[in-house]
């Protein structure tokens, strides 16, 4: 029996029960204005902005009145023996904390699932979106516009919490606030504080526990290569809605890339987006390493001498180091027509020549990393355009805003 066709109906039924049985409690139970709850991307995984905001509160601020909620068993088991304030959802204690918290902080658009939206009615919701970037998101996205085209659909999305009003939305700078976030979200405040995950990029030694949930094996291998003088290049593309990637599509020949790396004393680290699963990639090469795609890569990025990317927001994070970035846009036309819409200003953020095949990419890498990096000043211009701050105090600014407004 195929239950998939009933899943949406079942989900709506559960949410309806949430409105009947949970919402009344949110009117009766007072909220603790000094209590903060954090919930990360990918069902509450320990990575990205929420991870580093948590580490700030735990290690730097040493605030005790906050909790990290996760619905991911692996994350819960990883953290429960390291920290006392980790809650698994669903559980009675997680229900109680969600009902009473004054401020809820998320970095994703799935925080409202599984009746969390109902438990949080009346709390202040802070959104640290999981990346500034070039894709049209939320209210600017064609798919989203189609989903909200009728009164019935808007009613349904409001019931399930997919049209939230935020108390504050966090951005890295004025440009992306005005061009991306304000058209895409409804929020009382848009705050240009910077992203917590970039604190560790700018200052790799900021947090004692930063390497939790990282691919330690790959990191150690890169360290050994760098001791021998090798330069490290990270390939971090975004995912495609229609599937595929540069390897599966035959754009990158791994044997040739490995030979190129051996000839130039490079080591390539492939870090795919965490959304798809890449369990089929098992090939081993001397100079190509596979960073686990569901692990946090930010503590590792300062070790990379250069990055290859495409339409991913990670490019704008790595940019803070002002190191070479190669844009590998082998499928731009297909990506924009079949996968995601890009904002027209994407062209203003293109650094140097675009590579559309492996030969062009290798030529650019070889020329640049062998002493012909001509784009340092252009990178500085784009850094200033993308980020109001280039320091390791983003989490501190976010906390000060929350403290001033809500605690």
Secondary structure, DSSP 8 states (H G I E B T S, - for coil): ---HHHHHHHHHHHHHHHHHHTHHHHHHS--EEEEEEEE-HHHH-S-HHHHHHHHIIIIIS---SEEEEE--HHHHHHHTTT-S-EEESSSHHHHHHHHHEEEEEESSS-TTTTTHHHHTTTSEEEE--S---SB--GGGSHHHHHHTSSHHHHHHHHHHTSS-EEEEEEES-HHHIIIIIHHH-EEEEEEE---HHHHHHH-TTS-TTTTTTS-HHHHHHHHHHHHTT-EEEEE-----TT---TTTTTS--HHHHHHHHHHHTEEEEE---SSS--TT-----SSEEE--TTS--TTTGGG-SEEEESS-THHHHHGGG--EEEEB-TTHHHIIIII--B-GGGGGG--S--B-SHHHHHHHHHHHHTT----HHHHHHHHHHH-S--SS-HHHHHHHHHHHHT-
